[in-house]
Amino acid sequence: MTHRILRCVLAPMLMASCLCSIASAQEFQTIEKDFAQHVTVKKLPNGLTLIVCDRPEAPVFSFFTIVNAGSVQDPKGETGLAHMFEHLAFKGTKDIGTTDYPAEKIALSKVEQSYAAYDAEYRKRVGQDPAKLKALKAKFDADTAAADKYVIPNQFTQIAEMNGAVGVNAETASDETEYFWSMPANRLQLWAYMESDRIANPVPRQFYKERSVVMEERRMRVDSNPIGFMIEQFLATAYVAHPYRNPGTGWMSDISQVSATEADAFHKKYYVPANMVVTVVGDVTATKAMPMLEKYFGSIPAGPQPQPLATVEPPQEAEKSVTLEEPTQPFYIEGYHRPDYLDKDDAVYDAIGDIMSNGRTSILYRSLVRDQKIAAEAAGFSGFPGDKYPNLFAFYAVPTPGHTPQQMRTAIHAEIDKLKTQDVTDDQLAMFKTRARADILRSLDNNEGLAQELGTYQLRYGDWHMLFQQLNKIDAVNKADIRRIANQVFTAKNRTYAMIEFVAQKPAKPAPEAPAQPEAKPAPAKQGGR
């Protein structure tokens, strides 16, 4: 069985300091061949791709639904919409979460009509009538209250959990949106009904209450968090055209004005079968499960696959910076533009990130943390804020008391310069390759991780086998590659940096403006969401 092979292979790989490339390739070929016997892939007539992996080590299964749409797909003026819709996916469907959907549908239509009227009056820059605005707001509130009478709160999540679901959650990333949980194997059909139903028939009930939850989430993670605010400004400075410049939670002015009608349009455009992969891993047999899965997921109406993103970030020709003054922990981060995940040198960036940052033997830890004792933490990483499109390789450091972000900058640059002029050691390169192999295997050692890997690679490459073929790219990385990329990418004109400088007392800011649209009282936190 797959898990037995994994256990036999994983232990020695984690303990060994180095494995020769031939032996590693043979081990991976053995694992890939074993997986191929247990993995079934089927593309349905409506365009949706189903993957079933039979792994009967326990009577459970995990699923992973990945939608090829993330915050990068947020329409202009509607940033945060992908994240907002992910929240709505837990609000139920036409059959779940309502006492009377036909009546609720009429009530929700009235909510949208009254909101549109209120929104039109509110957006008037000239000639706004305060009395009319107040009356329209009252009408909107009354229609919202009427629609809420049909709602059964949290019923979707409750049904799943009452039937043994654990880890019910979702995540909106820059590049995609993911839904997942684990469940007893004898509840597979219930899951198939629920998951296919919320893909095909989501209902944006209590949309404006949930919008308030998202607005509060932004306040907590960005507006009231100096590092969160700095990172937001850092990305908005590093990118001038590409949507990676926009925060995943959205700009507050956009969030506060987005409507359920716009969320429904986002669903119709991006939540089409051809834009999704659904993976099931566990105690499921494809010959028995696939016909049932085809019945539920095959009934989802087909739709045109969305056009790829057209915007391309222009080359950066000068260093850019952001400096915040805050009475808080100083921080330093810098980023360099690099190509997307399909680039031939993608594994070289992984090597640099690992050698510079992975563990107490890494270059940045030994230099800034252990030896100089100027930083509490220091690391570098690739694929920020996503990796589907050209992204950033970032370095950051957290100064210890008495040290400054400028010192972090100088110390990081000293180590980057060494990458440009000196080869990494044989041991450093070998350790990267060993850890990379181990990381791949570790990600497959449970149903959840395997479902995620299979679904992601199928979506990104059109073939889950690419997961195992990554080893060839890893083994091909050499010292000259690392030196070449360091000289090519880590240049001053390609650099954007941001820092928080400590000040004893932050200058007073004007009081924030009131929300642009009616904000309902925040509802309790729900499952899912970033």
HELIX and SHEET records of a PDB file:
HELIX    1   1 THR A    2  MET A   15  1                                  14    
HELIX    2   2 SER A   21  HIS A   38  1                                  18    
HELIX    3   3 SER A   71  GLN A   73  5                                   3    
HELIX    4   4 LEU A   81  LEU A   88  1                                   8    
HELIX    5   5 TYR A  101  TYR A  122  1                                  22    
HELIX    6   6 PRO A  130  ASP A  148  1                                  19    
HELIX    7   7 GLN A  155  MET A  162  1                                   8    
HELIX    8   8 ALA A  185  ARG A  187  5                                   3    
HELIX    9   9 LEU A  188  ALA A  200  1                                  13    
HELIX   10  10 PHE A  207  ARG A  218  1                                  12    
HELIX   11  11 ARG A  219  ASP A  223  3                                   5    
HELIX   12  12 PRO A  226  ALA A  238  1                                  13    
HELIX   13  13 PRO A  243  ARG A  245  5                                   3    
HELIX   14  14 MET A  252  ILE A  255  1                                   4    
HELIX   15  15 ALA A  260  TYR A  270  1                                  11    
HELIX   16  16 PRO A  273  ASN A  275  5                                   3    
HELIX   17  17 ALA A  286  PHE A  297  1                                  12    
HELIX   18  18 ASP A  346  SER A  357  1                                  12    
HELIX   19  19 ILE A  363  LEU A  364  1                                   2    
HELIX   20  20 TYR A  365  ASP A  371  3                                   7    
HELIX   21  21 PRO A  405  THR A  421  1                                  17    
HELIX   22  22 ASP A  426  SER A  443  1                                  18    
HELIX   23  23 ASN A  447  TYR A  461  1                                  15    
HELIX   24  24 MET A  466  ALA A  476  1                                  11    
HELIX   25  25 LYS A  479  VAL A  489  1                                  11    
HELIX   26  26 ALA A  492  ASN A  494  5                                   3    
SHEET    1   A 6 VAL A  39  LYS A  43  0                                        
SHEET    2   A 6 THR A  49  ASP A  54 -1                                        
SHEET    3   A 6 MET A 276  GLY A 282  1                                        
SHEET    4   A 6 VAL A  60  VAL A  67 -1                                        
SHEET    5   A 6 THR A 177  PRO A 184 -1                                        
SHEET    6   A 6 VAL A 166  THR A 172 -1                                        
SHEET    1   B 5 LYS A 320  GLU A 326  0                                        
SHEET    2   B 5 ARG A 495  PHE A 502  1                                        
SHEET    3   B 5 PHE A 331  ARG A 338 -1                                        
SHEET    4   B 5 ASN A 391  PRO A 399 -1                                        
SHEET    5   B 5 ALA A 375  PHE A 384 -1                                        
END                                                                             
